[in-house]
């Protein structure tokens, strides 16, 4: 079973993704946080396989958090955001993101991104790939 942590500042989005992923027999949500600092402490404590990270956190950039996760832990990072601009996407991968998903993606696609990240494969949301 893949263990994940979600770092998402919006309570309803967090509740929705946790509930959707909880239905997956292969993925367990081991924790969540609404800001980067608490999220990073949680990640260090539970050592998840994959972390879902929003880019717009109240206390730090999701890019900073991604860089810290990749530098200090063995966890993979899936960016989980509404940001569609190529600058965000390119920066996310430069900071170490393993995959990039839009919040509008189907839960099956988000689960696939989590699994691919775990197996060292990159997945870019198909809605974004169309713009390339």
GIHU-V780246 format. One record per backbone hydrogen bond with DSSP energy under -0.5 kcal/mol. NH is the residue of the N-H (numbers start at 1). CO is the residue of the C=O. If there is no record, write none. Layout:
NH|CO + NH|CO
This chain:
2|26 + 4|28 + 5|50 + 6|31 + 7|52 + 8|6 + 8|33 + 11|9 + 14|10 + 15|11 + 16|12 + 17|13 + 18|14 + 19|15 + 20|16 + 21|17 + 22|18 + 23|19 + 23|20 + 24|21 + 27|24 + 28|2 + 30|4 + 30|28 + 31|4 + 33|6 + 39|35 + 40|36 + 41|37 + 42|38 + 43|39 + 44|40 + 45|41 + 46|42 + 47|43 + 49|3 + 50|3 + 51|76 + 52|5 + 53|51 + 53|78 + 54|7 + 57|55 + 57|60 + 58|34 + 62|55 + 65|61 + 66|62 + 67|63 + 68|64 + 69|65 + 70|66 + 71|67 + 72|68 + 73|69 + 76|49 + 78|51 + 79|77 + 79|99 + 80|53 + 81|101 + 88|85 + 89|85 + 90|86 + 91|87 + 92|88 + 93|89 + 94|90 + 95|91 + 96|93 + 97|92 + 98|77 + 99|77 + 100|123 + 101|79 + 103|81 + 105|102 + 109|106 + 110|106 + 111|107 + 112|108 + 113|109 + 114|110 + 115|111 + 116|112 + 117|113 + 118|114 + 119|115 + 120|117 + 121|116 + 125|100 + 128|125 + 129|125 + 130|126 + 131|128 + 132|129
